[in-house]
Amino acid sequence: MPDSQHTAYEALTVDTLRSRLGTLPAMTDRVGTDPSAWTVEEVGDGNLNLVFIVKGPAGAVVVKQALPYVRLVGESWPLPLTRAYFEYHALTRQAARDPGRVPDVHHFDADQALIVMRYLSPHVILRKSLKAGIRHPGLPGHLGLFLARTLFRGSDLHMDTARRKADLALFAGNVELCDITENLVFSDPYFAAELNRHTSPQLDDAVAALRADRDLKVAAQQLKMAFTAKAETLLHGDLHTGSIMVTPDDSQVIDPEFATYGPFGFDIGMLLANYLMAYFAQAGHEATPAERDGYRTWLLDVTADTWDVFAAEFGRLWRTERTGILHQASLYEDQGDRLAAEQALHHQLDAIWADTWGFCGVEMHRRILGLAHIEEFESIDDPDIRAACERKALVLGRHLAVNRRQIPSIAAVRELAERIEREDLR
């Protein structure tokens, strides 16, 4: 660690953090100069890392440190510490491309694989809000703009080509985390992978049907090929509702350690899938049937509005910030042919649209059949109710993945989700 005597990696603990980080300016300036006055709490509830909230007389920070293995599984699944390096670089780029939408980074230590960053308060994890039925009016605006700005400004549509290629080379090194995505999202749910699990026996028939579904398996592998081959822009790489912290007036995107170059539609599809799974999970969290119908409507509104905000902002950036090597103005506007630029934009959004719904579909499957599940479903105590909610998400996910190129509108997605929700699929 550059600011202390500790250079060999060592995982922090609640007991050792004060002594190891007690002279670090990023800590003393924001928490206080006397480490004995700090309170330290380990709050990491994710799958991979240690996360500490450190509070003191001067304020508070978050310290996040990578572990050399997958925390959810244990030391039997080793993982490189360099993921903190990719997370740090992703945060700096996202902060530049959509200022104020990711937490400020105060310090990065590559040797210790740790990042000291802004403590977000009174923010809560969005996933918990969606389970509790809490509305956040600004959510689709915040996240639609974040998606458009980070994805457009991280691509050859906008970036200087030399810088973009250097970034592509940098993030191509995030091999191990890409491998997790490539297997856990696109392949493992569709065969009897060792770490898979599902609500059994209630979903056994649905799982068997999905694994025998030729069209679905081919679609999933086509989407996997798109993820690996279409290096269109810098992705967050894991943009679900557990990677977003919210207040009534603010949304902050966290945890981009899966950052890599990939298709425009990947981050969008992952996020919309998590909205839609929350929609189907509401039956497991209402005291009486239909009690949360208004909230269900709001979740579908958020899904539609997030896409609409994204598409509108992407179009604005296309018209005002298209300065990269793709679709140069010299081919269109500079020749007095503005309509050609609009036609190209239309085709680009059509391609993103199809990818978005494909990635949305497989994300819904992997969160029900694979290793990493979601709290909205997992916290439903009655396995019959849980399975009924999950089954509906599986049905929608299959349709979206297989028919991604034939989905005509966001209204069609909404109508299909509502119809599936009304049906008794048990």
C-alpha positions in Angstrom: 0.0 0.0 0.0 1.6 3.3 -1.1 0.6 5.2 2.1 1.6 2.6 4.7 4.1 -0.2 5.4 1.7 -2.8 4.2 2.4 -3.9 0.6 1.6 -7.6 0.5 -2.1 -8.2 0.1 -4.0 -8.9 3.4 -7.7 -8.9 3.8 -9.0 -6.2 6.1 -11.1 -7.0 9.2 -13.2 -4.8 11.5 -10.3 -5.1 14.0 -7.4 -4.4 11.6 -8.8 -1.6 9.5 -8.1 1.2 11.9 -4.4 0.3 12.3 -3.9 -0.4 8.6 -5.7 2.7 7.2 -5.4 5.0 10.2 -2.8 7.3 8.5 -4.3 7.3 5.0 -5.2 10.9 4.1 -8.3 9.7 2.2 -9.5 8.4 5.6 -8.2 11.0 8.1 -9.5 13.9 6.0 -13.0 12.5 5.8 -13.4 10.4 8.9 -11.1 12.0 11.5 -7.5 12.0 12.5 -7.9 9.7 15.5 -8.6 6.1 14.3 -9.6 5.1 17.8 -12.7 7.3 17.4 -13.7 5.5 14.2 -16.6 2.9 14.2 -16.1 0.2 11.6 -18.9 -2.1 10.3 -18.6 -4.8 7.7 -21.7 -4.7 5.6 -20.9 -6.7 2.5 -23.9 -8.7 1.5 -22.9 -9.3 -2.1 -21.3 -12.3 -3.8 -17.7 -11.2 -4.0 -16.2 -8.6 -1.7 -15.6 -7.1 1.7 -17.4 -3.7 2.3 -16.9 -1.6 5.4 -18.6 1.6 6.5 -16.2 3.7 8.5 -17.6 6.6 10.6 -15.9 9.2 12.7 -16.1 12.7 14.0 -15.4 14.2 10.6 -17.7 12.0 8.5 -17.9 8.6 6.9 -16.5 6.6 3.9 -16.9 3.2 2.4 -13.9 0.9 2.0 -14.4 -1.9 -0.5 -11.8 -4.6 -0.8 -11.7 -7.5 -3.2 -11.2 -11.0 -1.8 -9.1 -13.6 -3.7 -12.1 -15.8 -4.2 -15.8 -15.7 -4.7 -17.3 -14.9 -1.3 -20.6 -16.5 -2.1 -18.9 -19.9 -2.8 -15.6 -19.7 -0.8 -11.9 -20.3 -1.4 -12.7 -23.2 -3.7 -13.5 -20.6 -6.4 -10.4 -18.4 -6.7 -10.8 -14.9 -8.3 -8.1 -12.4 -9.1 -7.7 -9.2 -7.0 -7.3 -7.2 -10.2 -11.1 -6.8 -10.4 -10.7 -3.8 -8.1 -8.5 -2.3 -10.7 -11.2 -2.6 -13.4 -13.8 -1.3 -11.0 -11.7 1.8 -10.2 -11.2 2.5 -13.9 -14.8 2.0 -14.7 -15.9 4.4 -11.9 -13.6 7.1 -13.2 -15.0 6.8 -16.7 -18.6 6.7 -15.6 -18.1 9.7 -13.4 -16.7 11.6 -16.4 -19.5 10.5 -18.8 -22.5 11.1 -16.4 -21.2 13.3 -13.6 -22.9 12.7 -10.2 -24.3 9.3 -10.9 -21.6 7.2 -9.3 -19.9 7.6 -5.9 -16.8 9.7 -5.7 -13.5 7.7 -5.4 -11.2 9.1 -2.7 -8.4 6.5 -2.9 -7.4 3.4 -4.8 -4.8 0.9 -3.7 -4.0 -1.7 -6.4 -1.8 -3.9 -4.1 -4.5 -4.2 -1.5 -7.3 -4.3 -4.1 -9.3 -1.6 -2.2 -11.2 1.5 -3.0 -12.1 4.2 -0.6 -15.2 6.0 -1.8 -18.1 8.3 -0.8 -20.5 6.9 1.8 -23.9 7.1 0.4 -26.5 8.2 2.9 -29.5 8.0 3.4 -29.4 5.8 0.2 -30.7 2.2 0.3 -30.2 -0.6 -2.1 -32.9 -0.4 -4.8 -33.6 -4.1 -4.7 -34.8 -3.8 -1.1 -37.0 -0.8 -2.0 -38.6 -2.8 -4.8 -39.3 -5.7 -2.4 -40.9 -3.3 0.1 -43.1 -1.6 -2.5 -41.4 1.8 -2.3 -41.6 4.2 -5.3 -38.7 6.4 -6.5 -40.1 8.9 -9.0 -36.8 9.9 -10.5 -35.5 6.4 -11.1 -36.2 6.0 -14.8 -34.9 9.5 -15.6 -31.7 8.9 -13.6 -31.0 5.5 -15.0 -32.1 6.1 -18.6 -29.8 9.0 -18.8 -26.9 7.1 -17.1 -27.3 4.3 -19.7 -27.4 6.6 -22.7 -24.5 8.7 -21.6 -22.1 6.0 -20.4 -22.9 3.7 -23.3 -22.8 6.4 -26.1 -19.8 8.2 -24.7 -17.9 5.0 -24.2 -18.1 3.9 -27.8 -16.6 4.6 -31.2 -19.6 6.9 -31.8 -18.0 9.5 -29.6 -14.5 8.6 -28.3 -11.2 9.4 -29.9 -10.3 6.2 -31.6 -6.8 5.8 -30.1 -8.2 6.3 -26.6 -11.1 4.0 -27.2 -8.8 1.2 -28.5 -6.5 1.7 -25.4 -9.5 1.3 -23.2 -10.7 -1.8 -25.1 -7.3 -3.3 -24.5 -7.3 -2.3 -20.8 -10.7 -3.8 -20.0 -10.1 -6.9 -22.1 -8.0 -8.0 -19.2 -11.0 -8.5 -17.0 -11.1 -12.1 -18.2 -12.2 -13.9 -15.1 -15.2 -11.8 -14.4 -16.2 -12.0 -18.0 -15.9 -15.8 -17.7 -18.4 -15.7 -14.8 -20.9 -13.8 -16.9 -20.4 -16.0 -20.0 -21.1 -19.1 -18.0 -23.5 -18.2 -15.3 -25.7 -16.0 -17.5 -25.7 -17.7 -20.9 -24.9 -21.4 -20.4 -25.3 -22.8 -16.9 -29.1 -22.2 -16.5 -29.7 -24.4 -19.6 -28.0 -27.6 -18.4 -27.5 -29.3 -15.0 -24.5 -27.2 -14.0 -23.0 -28.1 -10.6 -23.8 -24.8 -8.9 -27.3 -24.4 -10.2 -30.3 -24.4 -7.9 -34.0 -23.7 -8.2 -37.2 -24.0 -6.2 -37.7 -27.8 -6.2 -39.8 -29.8 -6.8 -42.2 -27.0 -7.8 -40.2 -25.8 -10.8 -38.7 -29.2 -11.9 -41.0 -29.4 -14.9 -40.3 -25.9 -16.0 -36.5 -26.5 -15.7 -36.7 -29.7 -17.7 -38.7 -27.9 -20.4 -36.3 -25.0 -20.7 -33.3 -27.4 -20.9 -35.0 -29.2 -23.7 -36.0 -26.1 -25.5 -33.9 -26.0 -28.7 -34.9 -22.5 -29.8 -34.1 -21.1 -26.4 -30.7 -22.7 -26.1 -29.7 -21.5 -29.5 -30.9 -18.0 -28.7 -28.9 -18.0 -25.5 -25.8 -19.0 -27.3 -26.4 -16.3 -30.0 -26.6 -13.8 -27.2 -23.5 -15.2 -25.6 -21.7 -14.7 -28.9 -22.9 -11.1 -29.0 -21.6 -10.5 -25.5 -18.2 -11.9 -26.4 -17.8 -10.5 -29.9 -19.7 -7.1 -30.1 -17.2 -4.8 -28.3 -19.4 -1.8 -28.9 -19.0 0.1 -25.7 -17.8 0.0 -22.1 -20.4 -1.8 -20.0 -21.0 -1.6 -16.3 -21.3 -5.4 -16.7 -23.6 -6.2 -13.7 -26.3 -3.5 -13.7 -29.0 -5.0 -11.6 -31.1 -3.4 -8.8 -28.6 -4.6 -6.2 -26.0 -2.3 -7.9 -28.1 0.8 -7.5 -28.6 2.9 -4.3 -31.4 5.3 -4.1 -33.2 8.0 -2.1 -36.4 9.7 -3.2 -34.4 12.2 -5.2 -31.2 10.5 -6.2 -29.9 7.3 -7.8 -26.3 6.1 -7.5 -24.8 3.3 -9.6 -22.2 1.2 -7.8 -20.1 -2.0 -8.2 -18.9 -1.9 -11.8 -16.2 -4.6 -11.3 -17.6 -6.7 -14.1 -16.8 -3.8 -16.5 -15.8 -4.9 -20.0 -16.5 -3.9 -23.6 -19.7 -5.4 -25.0 -23.0 -4.8 -26.7 -25.0 -1.6 -26.1 -28.1 -3.6 -25.1 -26.4 -5.7 -22.3 -26.6 -3.2 -19.4 -30.1 -2.1 -20.4 -31.4 -5.6 -20.7 -29.9 -6.6 -17.3 -31.6 -3.7 -15.6 -35.0 -4.1 -17.2 -35.0 -7.8 -16.3 -34.6 -6.9 -12.7 -37.5 -4.5 -12.9 -39.6 -7.2 -14.4 -38.6 -9.9 -11.9 -39.6 -7.5 -9.1 -43.0 -7.1 -10.9 -43.6 -10.8 -10.8 -42.4 -11.1 -7.2 -45.0 -8.7 -5.8 -47.5 -11.5 -5.1 -45.1 -12.9 -2.5 -44.9 -9.6 -0.6 -48.5 -8.5 -0.4 -50.8 -9.2 2.5 -53.9 -9.6 0.4 -54.3 -10.4 -3.3 -54.1 -7.3 -5.6 -52.9 -5.2 -2.7 -49.9 -4.1 -4.8 -51.6 -3.7 -8.1 -50.7 0.0 -8.2 -47.1 -0.8 -7.5 -47.1 -3.4 -10.2 -48.3 -0.7 -12.6 -45.5 1.6 -11.4 -42.8 -1.1 -12.0 -44.0 -1.5 -15.6 -44.1 2.3 -16.0 -40.4 2.4 -14.8 -39.5 -0.3 -17.3 -41.0 1.6 -20.2 -39.8 5.0 -19.0 -36.3 3.8 -18.6 -36.1 2.6 -22.2 -37.9 5.8 -23.4 -35.4 8.1 -21.6 -32.5 6.0 -22.8 -33.7 6.2 -26.4 -34.4 9.9 -26.3 -31.0 10.8 -24.8 -29.1 8.4 -27.1 -30.8 10.2 -30.0 -29.8 13.6 -28.6 -26.2 12.5 -28.1 -26.2 11.1 -31.7 -27.2 14.5 -33.0 -24.8 16.5 -30.9 -21.8 14.4 -29.8 -21.2 11.9 -32.7 -17.5 12.7 -32.9 -16.0 9.2 -33.2 -15.1 7.1 -36.3 -18.6 5.7 -36.7 -21.3 7.4 -38.8 -19.2 10.5 -39.3 -21.0 13.8 -40.0 -18.9 14.0 -43.2 -21.0 11.2 -44.6 -24.4 12.7 -43.6 -24.9 16.2 -42.2 -21.9 17.8 -43.9 -23.4 16.7 -47.2 -26.7 18.2 -46.3 -28.3 14.8 -45.7 -29.6 15.0 -42.2 -32.2 12.3 -43.0 -29.4 9.8 -43.6 -28.1 10.4 -40.0 -31.6 9.9 -38.7 -32.0 6.6 -40.7 -28.7 5.4 -39.3 -29.8 6.3 -35.7 -33.1 4.4 -36.3 -31.2 1.3 -37.4 -28.8 1.6 -34.4 -31.7 1.8 -31.9 -33.4 -1.1 -33.6 -30.3 -3.3 -33.0 -30.0 -2.1 -29.4 -33.7 -2.9 -28.9 -33.4 -6.5 -30.0 -30.2 -7.1 -28.0 -31.8 -5.5 -24.9 -34.7 -7.9 -24.8 -32.6 -10.9 -25.5 -30.3 -10.1 -22.6 -33.3 -9.3 -20.5 -34.7 -12.8 -21.1 -31.6 -14.8 -20.2 -31.0 -12.6 -17.1 -34.4 -13.6 -15.8 -33.6 -17.2 -16.3 -30.2 -17.2 -14.6 -31.6 -15.4 -11.5 -34.1 -18.2 -11.0 -32.2 -21.3 -12.2 -28.5 -20.5 -11.7 -26.1 -19.7 -8.8 -27.0 -16.1 -8.0 -30.6 -15.5 -7.1 -32.5 -12.3 -6.2 -33.9 -11.3 -2.8 -37.4 -10.5 -4.2 -37.9 -14.2 -4.9 -35.7 -15.7 -2.3 -37.4 -14.0 0.6 -40.8 -15.4 -0.3 -41.1 -18.1 2.5 -43.8 -20.2 0.9 -42.1 -22.2 -1.8 -45.4 -22.7 -3.8 -46.0 -18.9 -3.9 -42.3 -18.3 -4.8 -42.4 -20.9 -7.6 -45.5 -19.4 -9.0 -43.9 -16.0 -9.2 -40.7 -17.4 -10.7 -42.5 -19.5 -13.2 -44.1 -16.4 -14.7 -40.7 -14.7 -15.0 -39.4 -17.8 -16.7 -42.2 -17.7 -19.3 -41.6 -14.0 -20.1 -37.9 -14.5 -20.2 -38.2 -17.3 -22.7 -40.4 -15.2 -25.0 -38.1 -12.2 -24.8 -34.9 -14.2 -25.6 -36.3 -16.3 -28.5 -38.5 -13.5 -30.1 -36.2 -10.6 -29.4 -36.2 -9.4 -33.0 -40.0 -9.5 -33.4 -41.0 -7.5 -30.3 -42.7 -4.4 -31.8 -42.9 -2.0 -28.8 -42.5 -1.5 -25.1 -46.3 -1.6 -24.9 -46.2 -5.2 -26.3 -43.7 -6.2 -23.5 -46.0 -4.6 -21.0 -49.1 -6.3 -22.2 -47.4 -9.6 -22.3 -46.1 -9.2 -18.7 -49.6 -8.2 -17.5 -51.2 -11.2 -19.3 -48.7 -13.6 -17.8 -49.2 -12.1 -14.3 -53.0 -12.7 -14.5 -52.6 -16.4 -15.5 -52.3 -19.3 -13.1 -49.4 -21.2 -14.5 -49.1 -23.8 -11.8 
